[in-house]
């Protein structure tokens, strides 16, 4: 027996109400804030990700699904959504549009991670990118949008972590201070952090090893070494978040796992962080478009895992609406009745009435059992007599009342009955 690959899920019909619900809330919130949907390919040239996410990151070093295509080109299944959107922005000359260009996506993301609850090898992200504007009001708007998205799902108790990690101008000084602090501690670091000290010192701050965390707590803070521009930007962002009544905690160890971030970084944690981890995260990436060959273009965005949102909806027992399904079942006895049933089902569907028709010549009893199992609201029964009279027996499955109704008026009769529900 084949099984779905480790760390991937089939999204079965019974899961679909949750998925449609979360996606619909994402669509709603994007419409409210003026974001338009973009869908990019599931794979891109590998270099796009090594260039943007960064060669020293876990994603690029350990987690990418990379393969040579039949033409020998290196390709990678999308391990995140920001770089493809920036590639599309450049490829389609979106810098000629009104800035910022606001785009969103709902897409599968592939990372070869160690699977556990809430951590998958194929997960799905709802993400937003606002490209072409530097104003901290835009940072506040993106954070507000992420915050409201989780509230609109009905989730409670979320918290916002915020930090600023500076820009090209102030980052080198900060990194020098960080190295100076860590160099004498190198022997006490975990093996991963020893490598980070050489390759990507910023990531020393978010190591999960307890002894490294203690050292990180006492490390120099990015916010103390911001240049005046970055500092002013961060102060204004905090002011706007207060204006918007969004509570936040500045977390000096928040640096995020992708290299493209500048200035603002943020994460939204669920009520009960546990193993499921972060609901969503994002930040500014003011150098990325230039890094990919465009003109200097500031930008900010966020991404959130749909599976994690659903996990938390279930944990908090948030009800989600069921999906609409056919309300009418057609049972039939005999060959003639089946032919009439086929025509009737098709005619009702053309009128916009959802219908399920019994197939196979089963006993009437077994067909009624099927109608019950299907939770049909109404059942139409066709036998020899009904066919001769151009009528059907209409049974109300809730009250068990039944009457004979002419086929000609059935569509409007059912529409009326269903509209009155
Ligand atoms: P990220 O923090 O790597 O950011 O992922 C965003 C969110 O995706 C996480 O907060 C989490 O909810 C979900 N997620 C990540 N990895 C997994 C996984 N293995 N299984 C389940 N869910 C997961 C980014 O990807 C950035 N592109 C976000 C961004 C957009 N920054 C700016 N614009």
Boltz pocket constraint, residues with backbone or C-beta under 6 A from the ligand:
constraints:
  - pocket:
      binder: B
      contacts: [[A, 79], [A, 80], [A, 81], [A, 82], [A, 111], [A, 113], [A, 118], [A, 119], [A, 120], [A, 121], [A, 122], [A, 123], [A, 124], [A, 125], [A, 127], [A, 128], [A, 129], [A, 257], [A, 258], [A, 278], [A, 279], [A, 280], [A, 281], [A, 282], [A, 283], [A, 300], [A, 301], [A, 302], [A, 303], [A, 304], [A, 305], [A, 306], [A, 307], [A, 308]]
      max_distance: 6.0
